[in-house]
Amino acid sequence: MYNNKIIIKETSKEDLEHLLSLWNNGEVMNFVGFPKGLGETMIKMKQWLSWIEDGRPKRNHYSVYTDDFNYCGETFYDIDKGHGNSASLDIKLVMKARGKGIATKALSHSIEQAFTNGAEKVWVDPNPANEKAIALYRRLGFFEKEMPEYLKEDECDCDFVPAYMELTSKQWYKENH
């Protein structure tokens, strides 16, 4: 467990170089179907950040830092008002930050913010081979369910069928408050 200070802040222009490096890292992006990374450019990253900023607080992205590792990764939520205020979640960490409890704290922050800003449930769709991610989600209270039909339409062009896991605000607050 990581015992030093973890900093979770809204992503800004100052974080884009780190985020670009993370997203273009095939080792980090492998489990989400991009073994060579996303191949993003700084121009696209700036456009993406504008999309995030325009959607706050129903959509938000956070950059994660620690005192000794510096940049560790990212976490994100996006509330879909058209589908029962369900929020998709995401988290990615650089390799050296994994297995230290940083993901638990960062993802918990995104979950809390999603519920504070109107989400009724949050969901993730990890690669079933990503056993560590699935274990993290289970520790946080997520449970596996059948993927809703509207999400099946948006499934990735991957060589795997994502697992679907969700957590309701009622479950979260019962366990964490």
KEGU-231809 format. One line per 8 residues: number of its first residue (from 1); for each residue x, y, z of N, C-alpha, C, O. Coordinates in pm, whole numbers, plus 50000, padded with zeros to 5 digits. Atoms other than C-alpha are relative to their C-alpha. Layout:
BEGIN
NUM> X/Y/Z/X/Y/Z/X/Y/Z/X/Y/Z ~ ...
end
This chain:
BEGIN
1> 50084/49882/50000/50000/50000/50000/50088/50124/50000/50187/50131/50073 ~ 49925/49875/50012/50127/50344/49907/49959/50092/50115/49841/50117/50136 ~ 50030/49920/49882/50153/50567/50213/50034/50148/49987/50005/50225/50078 ~ 49970/49859/50019/50278/50897/50070/49880/50072/49940/49775/50012/49916 ~ 50109/49916/50047/50065/51180/49938/49963/49967/49854/50050/49960/49767 ~ 50055/50020/50134/49843/51108/49634/49921/50126/49966/49835/50169/50043 ~ 50067/49879/50044/49726/51413/49442/49913/49966/49880/49962/49913/49780 ~ 50095/50024/50108/49415/51385/49224/49941/50135/49965/49874/50198/50047
9> 50045/49866/50039/49335/51699/49027/49931/49995/49865/49960/49908/49782 ~ 50063/49990/50131/49113/51799/48738/50109/50020/49895/50199/50103/49912 ~ 49901/49990/50106/49312/51754/48420/49991/50137/49934/49883/50188/49907 ~ 49989/49870/50066/49432/52079/48264/50106/49990/49890/50166/49884/49871 ~ 49902/49999/50109/49658/52179/47974/50138/49956/50048/50213/49894/49973 ~ 49870/50036/49946/49960/52131/48200/50020/49849/50011/50134/49802/50020 ~ 49992/50145/49985/49881/51758/48225/50004/49925/49867/50028/49805/49864 ~ 50019/50068/50129/49843/51685/47854/50124/49925/49951/50109/49819/49890
17> 49879/50073/50041/50208/51587/47789/50006/49863/50068/50038/49762/50004 ~ 50000/50127/49926/50182/51320/48061/49892/49907/49945/49916/49788/49923 ~ 50112/50079/50048/49845/51202/47936/50027/49945/49859/49995/49830/49829 ~ 49964/50043/50135/49967/51187/47576/50098/49882/50005/50083/49785/49931 ~ 49903/50108/49983/50258/50969/47686/49931/49872/50049/49963/49763/50003 ~ 50074/50114/49947/50022/50741/47881/49917/49934/49891/49921/49812/49874 ~ 50089/50054/50102/49775/50699/47596/50074/49941/49882/50022/49854/49813 ~ 49922/50053/50112/50047/50632/47342/50092/49886/50041/50173/49840/49961
25> 49919/50109/49946/50208/50363/47560/49925/49868/49979/49821/49846/50041 ~ 50065/50128/50029/50119/50018/47425/49989/49909/50120/49892/49833/50131 ~ 50006/50084/49880/50198/49848/47755/49882/50041/50087/49814/49955/50143 ~ 50112/49949/49921/49942/50068/47933/49868/49972/49929/49770/49933/49993 ~ 50125/50007/50076/49681/50052/47656/49967/49860/49947/49862/49841/49885 ~ 50018/50134/50054/49716/49681/47573/49866/49939/50040/49796/49884/49955 ~ 50124/50065/49954/49421/49563/47787/49874/50067/49945/49766/50008/49954 ~ 50117/49937/50059/49189/49813/47619/50001/49990/49848/49926/50060/49779
33> 50002/50032/50142/49273/49683/47274/50093/50080/49912/50078/50079/49789 ~ 49907/49919/50079/49556/49915/47167/50144/49966/50039/50209/50044/50108 ~ 49866/50044/49959/49884/49722/47203/50114/50090/49950/50228/50075/49994 ~ 49899/49904/50046/50068/49998/47016/49968/50141/50049/50030/50238/50003 ~ 50042/49868/49953/49900/50284/47205/49896/50058/49905/49862/49998/49804 ~ 50105/49936/50080/49643/50524/47064/50053/50081/49882/49979/50106/49787 ~ 49945/49918/50108/49876/50727/46843/49941/50140/49998/49926/50198/49890 ~ 50058/49865/49991/49727/51056/46966/50104/50107/49974/50225/50083/49986
41> 49915/49883/50019/49869/51399/46886/49962/50106/50101/49854/50099/50161 ~ 50031/49894/49906/49885/51709/47102/49880/50083/49952/49802/50130/50035 ~ 50116/49927/50052/49633/51882/46874/49870/49929/50039/49775/49993/50084 ~ 50118/50077/49962/49381/51602/46934/49979/50003/50152/49865/50006/50199 ~ 50011/49996/49853/49457/51608/47307/49937/50132/50046/49855/50132/50138 ~ 50057/49870/49964/49375/51979/47327/49851/50005/49966/49772/50063/50041 ~ 50142/50007/50037/49045/51918/47144/49924/49914/50101/49815/49949/50144 ~ 50060/50089/49902/48969/51631/47380/49981/50073/50133/49876/50061/50196
49> 50011/49926/49873/49040/51854/47684/49887/50101/49994/49818/50121/50094 ~ 50112/49906/50014/48794/52114/47552/49867/49927/50019/49775/49979/50082 ~ 50120/50082/49983/48531/51837/47532/49977/49969/50148/49864/49975/50196 ~ 50010/50027/49856/48605/51745/47895/49953/50125/50072/49857/50120/50149 ~ 50031/49875/49930/48593/52106/48014/49857/50046/49973/49791/50096/50064 ~ 50137/49962/50034/48266/52173/47831/49896/49912/50069/49781/49953/50086 ~ 50093/50094/49939/48107/51872/48000/49999/49999/50152/49917/49930/50213 ~ 49994/50001/49854/48203/51944/48361/49874/50063/50058/49827/50162/50002
57> 49954/50109/49915/48067/51847/48612/49941/49863/49966/49969/49765/50036 ~ 50060/50130/50035/47867/51570/48437/50102/49906/49937/50079/49785/49928 ~ 49890/50078/50056/48191/51453/48275/50127/50063/50056/50142/50185/50055 ~ 49876/49942/49951/48533/51490/48429/50115/49901/49990/50096/49779/49992 ~ 49878/50078/50013/48888/51368/48397/50099/50053/50102/50110/50174/50124 ~ 49904/49964/49895/49154/51365/48668/50137/49943/49968/50150/49832/49918 ~ 49862/50045/50009/49530/51341/48658/50047/49966/50140/50016/50036/50236 ~ 49959/50053/49870/49693/51144/48939/50152/50013/50012/50227/49972/49924
65> 49859/49980/49971/50029/51233/49092/50031/49951/50142/49941/49941/50225 ~ 49953/50025/49864/50232/51129/49394/50128/50078/50020/50188/50126/49924 ~ 49877/49926/49969/50524/51294/49569/50123/49936/49937/50210/50006/49885 ~ 49877/50064/50048/50777/51033/49461/49992/49946/49857/50095/49941/49789 ~ 50012/50050/50138/50641/50889/49131/49971/50114/49903/49988/50098/49782 ~ 50047/49889/50080/50521/51226/49005/49874/49956/49927/49777/49918/49993 ~ 50122/50036/50072/50268/51148/48727/49978/49850/50008/50068/49771/49978 ~ 50034/50141/49985/50091/50818/48790/49897/49951/49899/49898/49834/49860
73> 50104/50046/50091/49795/50812/48556/49879/50089/49999/49887/50208/50029 ~ 50124/49926/50021/49437/50914/48500/49880/49922/50048/49884/49799/50061 ~ 50130/50059/49975/49079/50849/48598/49894/50094/49944/49917/50214/49929 ~ 50100/49928/50079/48756/50960/48433/49862/49947/50032/49846/49830/50064 ~ 50140/50045/50000/48377/50951/48455/49922/50084/49900/49959/50197/49869 ~ 50088/49930/50093/48102/51048/48212/49857/49953/50027/49824/49836/50004 ~ 50139/50033/49966/47736/51059/48322/49914/50009/49875/49915/50111/49805 ~ 50090/50009/50115/47487/50954/48054/49857/50022/50049/49794/49930/50100
81> 50135/49966/49954/47158/51131/48133/49894/49922/49923/49785/49898/49975 ~ 50096/50072/50082/46987/50942/47851/49979/49855/50039/49887/49790/49990 ~ 50011/50140/49959/47041/50606/48019/50005/49989/50153/50093/49923/50209 ~ 50017/50013/49856/46935/50647/48380/50111/50060/50083/50139/50012/50194 ~ 49889/49938/49927/47222/50872/48485/50107/49899/50040/50160/49903/50151 ~ 49891/50094/49975/47469/50588/48457/50130/50064/49951/50131/50135/49850 ~ 49872/49938/50035/47834/50689/48444/50103/49894/49967/50125/49801/50044 ~ 49887/50086/50034/48112/50513/48262/50122/50051/50078/50136/50171/50102
89> 49877/49968/49927/48443/50504/48450/50119/49944/49925/50107/49849/49848 ~ 49877/50050/50058/48800/50458/48343/50115/50036/50092/50111/50136/50164 ~ 49877/49971/49928/49141/50442/48504/50116/49933/49927/50103/49821/49878 ~ 49877/50056/50055/49491/50389/48371/50116/50056/50081/50120/50174/50113 ~ 49881/49958/49926/49820/50399/48559/50126/49957/49926/50127/49856/49856 ~ 49869/50041/50050/50183/50393/48452/50042/49875/50078/49995/49852/50189 ~ 49962/50129/49942/50349/50061/48530/50056/50012/50142/50019/49933/50229 ~ 49935/49988/49869/50556/50182/48828/49903/50038/50112/49937/50025/50229
97> 50098/49960/49898/50241/50306/49007/49900/49889/50033/49816/49906/50121 ~ 50098/50107/49981/50051/49977/48990/50031/49915/50123/50146/49900/50164 ~ 49985/50091/49887/49991/49746/49284/50033/50068/50131/50082/50004/50224 ~ 49965/49924/49881/50032/50019/49544/49879/50064/50068/49895/50138/50166 ~ 50120/49940/49943/49671/50117/49618/49966/50136/49942/49866/50197/49980 ~ 50024/49869/50062/49694/50433/49406/49871/49996/49918/49792/50090/49921 ~ 50120/50013/50083/49425/50307/49167/49874/49999/50087/49772/50057/50048 ~ 50116/50003/49911/49189/50239/49458/49960/50141/50041/49842/50177/50036
105> 50030/49864/49958/49216/50595/49582/49952/50085/49884/49855/50159/49897 ~ 50037/49918/50116/49198/50753/49235/49861/49963/49948/49780/50051/49920 ~ 50130/50041/50051/48901/50546/49118/49891/50034/50101/49780/50072/50062 ~ 50098/49961/49896/48722/50604/49451/49965/50147/49987/49849/50185/50005 ~ 50025/49857/50019/48760/50976/49387/49904/50021/49883/49808/50098/49895 ~ 50089/49985/50115/48598/50946/49042/49860/49949/50031/49761/50011/49991 ~ 50131/50054/49961/48318/50731/49182/49926/50101/50085/49809/50131/50060 ~ 50061/49902/49909/48249/50982/49457/49953/50124/49923/49842/50174/49946
113> 50036/49882/50079/48249/51273/49210/49883/49971/49907/49795/50055/49890 ~ 50112/50036/50088/48019/51091/48968/49870/49998/50078/49769/50053/50032 ~ 50123/50004/49919/47766/51023/49244/49961/50138/50051/49843/50172/50053 ~ 50026/49864/49955/47797/51377/49381/49936/50084/49890/49854/50172/49917 ~ 50049/49921/50113/47721/51513/49034/49883/49937/49925/49855/49975/49811 ~ 50126/50049/50054/47411/51305/48968/49993/49859/49948/49885/49813/49910 ~ 50006/50139/50046/47509/50954/48866/49922/49915/50100/49933/49934/50221 ~ 50071/50094/49914/47282/50682/49001/50072/49867/50008/50058/49792/50104
121> 49914/50117/49999/47519/50403/48906/50122/50030/49916/50118/50118/49829 ~ 49878/49989/50079/47871/50373/48768/50031/49861/49945/49994/49759/50004 ~ 49970/50129/50061/48000/50103/48537/50137/50002/49933/50189/50107/49895 ~ 49873/50022/50069/48319/49964/48388/49983/49880/49908/49893/49798/49927 ~ 50007/50114/50092/48381/49721/48104/50141/49951/49968/50190/49965/49856 ~ 49861/50043/50019/48727/49571/48154/50013/49879/49907/49919/49803/49885 ~ 49963/50120/50072/48898/49318/47937/49997/49885/50102/50059/49897/50208 ~ 50008/50109/49902/48819/48985/48109/50136/49939/50035/50149/49874/50138
129> 49866/50049/49970/49189/48896/48091/50074/50091/50099/50179/50053/50151 ~ 49936/49907/49908/49274/49198/48307/49954/49969/50143/49872/50041/50201 ~ 50042/50051/49870/49239/49011/48634/50024/50100/50113/49945/50107/50207 ~ 49972/49902/49895/49399/49285/48844/49895/50112/50002/49852/50155/50109 ~ 50104/49896/50007/49150/49546/48722/49868/49946/50055/49800/50014/50132 ~ 50125/50059/49953/48857/49313/48785/50003/49983/50152/49903/50008/50219 ~ 49987/50013/49854/48986/49243/49137/49984/50137/50067/49919/50146/50172 ~ 50016/49864/49947/49011/49620/49200/49852/50038/50001/49801/50087/50103
137> 50142/49963/50007/48653/49674/49084/49918/49922/50103/49830/49979/50167 ~ 50073/50079/49899/48526/49391/49304/50026/50053/50142/49934/50062/50223 ~ 49969/49944/49867/48709/49535/49607/49923/50129/50027/49887/50159/50141 ~ 50074/49875/49984/48532/49865/49544/49849/49978/50003/49774/50074/50022 ~ 50142/50030/49989/48193/49689/49539/49928/49974/49868/49807/49949/49869 ~ 50062/50028/50129/48129/49641/49166/49959/49854/49992/50022/49767/50052 ~ 50042/50137/50024/47942/49332/49059/49973/49983/49851/49937/50078/49781 ~ 50018/50030/50141/47914/49163/48722/49851/49983/49967/49775/49923/50042
145> 50138/50008/50049/47591/49194/48526/50005/49984/49848/50110/49996/49786 ~ 50014/50001/50146/47466/49150/48173/50016/50144/49949/49957/50236/50005 ~ 49980/49867/50058/47580/49444/47960/49869/50051/49941/49803/49978/49867 ~ 50123/49944/50058/47286/49674/47874/50009/50005/49847/50117/50023/49791 ~ 50005/50005/50147/47177/49659/47510/50061/50125/49936/50132/50114/49836 ~ 49949/49878/50063/47261/50024/47438/50153/50005/50001/50212/50071/49915 ~ 49854/50004/49998/47624/49958/47534/50056/49897/49904/50167/49913/49852 ~ 49954/50102/50094/47652/49648/47319/50019/50060/49861/50103/50014/49784
153> 49988/49933/50130/47604/49876/47018/50133/50072/49987/50187/50086/49877 ~ 49876/49922/50001/47916/50072/47118/50124/49917/50033/50231/49973/50055 ~ 49886/50084/49962/48141/49773/47191/50122/50029/49914/50111/50068/49797 ~ 49874/49970/50068/48502/49813/47097/50027/49901/49887/49965/49794/49877 ~ 49954/50085/50109/48666/49668/46791/50115/49914/50051/50223/49913/49992 ~ 49895/50074/49931/48863/49437/47019/49989/49852/49968/49892/49806/49908 ~ 50004/50145/50017/48949/49071/47010/49950/49932/50127/49980/49815/50152 ~ 50058/50054/49877/48764/49022/47341/49862/50060/50021/49830/50166/49967
161> 50130/49947/49960/48414/49067/47481/50019/50057/50140/50050/49982/50233 ~ 49976/49941/49869/48438/49314/47770/49907/49943/50107/49794/49904/50079 ~ 50084/50032/49884/48312/49219/48113/49922/50128/50031/49969/50237/50000 ~ 50077/49882/49960/48041/49453/48244/49979/49990/50150/49933/49888/50200 ~ 50014/49997/49854/48041/49554/48610/49943/50136/50038/49976/50238/49978 ~ 50055/49872/49958/47843/49817/48791/49988/50009/50152/49999/49910/50224 ~ 50011/49968/49858/47798/49981/49129/49897/50111/50012/49907/50212/49942 ~ 50101/49895/49982/47496/50181/49247/50044/50096/50111/50127/50062/50195
169> 49968/49902/49896/47515/50493/49459/49959/49947/50137/50029/49970/50236 ~ 50047/50056/49873/47316/50316/49730/50104/49902/50057/50135/49907/50176 ~ 49897/50095/49955/47576/50035/49747/50126/50073/50044/50184/50041/50147 ~ 49879/49925/49969/47864/50283/49743/49991/50068/50136/50081/50057/50219 ~ 50014/49925/49875/47730/50497/50026/49981/49907/50120/50021/49940/50232 ~ 50015/50099/49892/47635/50192/50232/50136/49948/50045/50159/49929/50164 ~ 49869/50056/49971/47992/50060/50211/50104/50105/50042/50198/50073/50114 ~ 49893/49902/49985/48186/50388/50223/49966/50123/50083/50048/50213/50096
177> 50035/49881/49919/47997/50635/50445/49930/49960/50127/49894/50047/50207
end
